[in-house]
């Protein structure tokens, strides 16, 4: 395997949002071997950059916003797809009616109209400062949005997903955490973003392995030669995976890679 693709939250990150020591050890060994490494997340691009800078002196290709953005250190964004303003406005208005917390990712800023517990918790989680505006509709009407996110109790989100998908066939709507509901353009996902990076880099994704934990990683795993899910992953993702490794809290991806290295399966 020449290419290693890692989801962040729930996969290589512990529940404290730190990279598990085993995963860090494994990634550092892959860097020493000059393997290609990509990180793919639902997080904002600035959040990913800030997190990874804590651990590594170099930069890597990044897939952000669940595939709406693909970024390369040497060139910047090679993909930047947005939800059109009309659709973004309608999503915000419907979530307001449902009394569900909503936030928008606009020009790499985290924009909210209510600085509530959900917004503050997300800001702490992502280490990104909130941009509070009086009217979120006005902002997305002017600029569209890279991604929209709803945050609420899991049961409430589960009860509205099907209804929202019927209203917005032009969006991909899925859970990235049990209490997060993501809205991105229907034509984007982590797998397509990875393929775009691979085309640019002239990589063969048959030589790639990807690690994930959630439904938003299904397309990512399907794009590569070796598909790995962590034990804490969703049932749907584990059904796609070739291998299920230990949980994120145990450093499952790192344990798997270090074992492969020890057995001479990565060189």
N, C-alpha and C positions, 0 to 999 in steps of 0.2 A: 504494500500500500504506500502510495506517494502523497496522498492528499487527505487531510484530517479536518473534519468540519464539526464544530461544537456549538450546540445550543448552550445558552447560559443558565438562566433561572430554572431550577429543578433538575438540571443535568450535571453541569460541572460546578455549579454554585451550591453551597450548602444553604440551609434555610436561613442562615445569618447573612446571606448574600455575599459570602466570601468564597473564593475558589478553594475547594477541598485540597489539603496538602498532597494527597495522592495524585489528584488531577494536575496540580501544578508541577509536581515532579515529572509526570509523564510528558506534559507539554514541553517542559524545558529540555527533556531528552530528545523529543522530536525536533526542536529547534536546533540542537547540537547536530543532529543528523541531516539538517537542511531540508526537512520535509515541508511541504506546503500546508499552511494552517489557515483556516477560515473560521470566523465566529459568526453565528447566525442567530438573531434574537428578535423578539417582538419589541424590545426596548428602542428608545430613541437613539439616533446615531451619537449625539453628545454623551449620553449616559454610557454607551458601550465604550467609547473612547476613554472616558474618565475612569471607568472600572478597570480596563485593561492596562492603562498607564500605571496603575498601582503595582502591577506585577511584572510588566515586561518593558524593556528598554526599546524594543522595536515595535513597529506597527504591522497590522495584518489586514488582508481583505475582510471587509465587514458587510454583513447583510442585516439591515435594520428595519424596524417597523414591519416585521413579518414578511419582508420581501418587497416592500414598496421602494426601498432604497438599497442599492449596491454601491459600495465605496471601495476604492483602491488607493493605497497610500501614495502611489506615484502620480495619480491623475485626478483624484477626487471622485465625485459621484458619476457613475456610468449608467445608473438607473435612478429615476426620481419621479415616481408616479403618484398622482394626487387624486383624491376624491373630488369630483367637480362641485363647485359652490352650491348649485341647486340641490343636489343630493345631500351634501353635508348639512345644509340648513334644515332640510326635512328630518334628517336623523336627530339633530339637536332638539327640534320642536317636539318630536314624538317622545323622546326620552324625558323631556321636561314634563309632558303630560303624564307619563308613567311614574313620575317622581323618582327617576333613577339618576344617580350621579353621572355626569357626562363631562368629558374633557377632549380637547382637540390638540393635535400636534401640527403646528403651523410654523413653517420656516425654521424647523428644529427648536421650537420653543414649546413648552408645556403650558397650554392656555386653559384656564378655568373661569367660570363665572361665579362659583361658590367656593370659598376657601374653607371647606368642611373637613371632617375627619378623613373621608376617603381621599380627598385631594392631598391633604398633609401626609397621610401614610404613603401615598404613591410617590410624593416628592422625596420623602425620606428613603424609600426603597430605591428609587432611580438616581438619587443624589443630584437631582435637577431642580432648580428654583422654579416656583410657580410664577406664571404671568397671569395676574388676576384682572379681568376685564368686566365692565358692567353688562355686556351683552355678547355672549359667545356667537350667537347667530350673525351679528354684524361682522365679526371677524372672519368667519368662514365664508360669508357671502362675498366678501372682498377678495379673499385669498385662497379659498378652498382649504383642504386639509390633507396632510400625508396619511394620517390615521385618526380615527375617532375611537374612544374607549368609554364603555359604560362600566361602572363599578357598583355592585350591590350584593345582597345575599345570594348564594348560589341557586337556591330554589327559585327565587324571583327571576333571575336571569334565565334559568332553564325554562321557565313558564312562558317566556316571550320570544325565545330564539326563533321558533318556527314561524310565528306571526311576522317578525321582523324580516326574515328571509323572503317571505312572500311579498312584502312591501318593497324590498330592495333587491331585486334579482341581479342588479349590476354591482352588488357588493358581496364580498366574502365575509360572513359573520360567524365567528367561532370563539370559543373560550380559550384563553391563553393561561389563565389561572382559574381556580374554581369560582372566584368572585370577579373576574375580569372578562368582559365581552368585547372583542375587537371587531372593528369595521375597517376593511381595506378594499381597494378596487378589486373586482372579481378576477381580473386578469393577472394578479400578482400573487406569488407565494414564495416561500424560501427556496423551493426546488428550482423554479424558473430563474430566480435571481442567481442561484449558484451556477446554473447552466450558462447564464450570461457572463459571469466571471470566468468560467471554464473556457468559453469561446474566446474571450479576450486574452486569456493566459495560454491558450492552446493546450489545455489539460484534457485528459481522457477520464471522465468520471467513473469509469469501470475500475480505476485505480484509487477510488476515494472511499473513505469510511465516514459515516455521519452518526452522531450521537444526539438523541433527543428524548423528550419526556411527555410531550403533549400533542394534541391533535394538530396544532399548527406546525408540527414537525413531520407530518406524514408525507407531504410533498417533497420535503428535503430528503428523507430516507429513500423515497422511491427514485430519486435522481442519482443515487450512488450505487457502487458495486457491493458494499458491505453495510448493512443496516443494523444499527445498534440502538436498543431502547434501554432505559434504566428501569429497575424493578418498580419504582414509584410512578412510572409512566401510565398513561391512559390505556384502557383495554384496546381501543382502536389502533393506537400506535404499536403496541406490542404484537398485534396480529400482523402488522406489516414487517416487523423486525425479523432479521435472521438470528439475532442473539439478544438475550435479555441479560443485562449485567446488574451488579449490586446497586442499591439506591444511591441517590445523590449525596445523602448524608454519610455514606460509607466510602465515597470516592470511586464508585463503580467504573466509570470510563477509564480513570487512571489505572486502576487495578488491572483492567482488561488489556490496556496498552502495555503496561510494564510486564505483564505475563507474556504477551506476544514478543516483546523485545528479548526477554530472557530465553525464549524458545527459538530465537533466531528468525522469526516470521516477519520482522521489520528490520531492514538493514540499510 
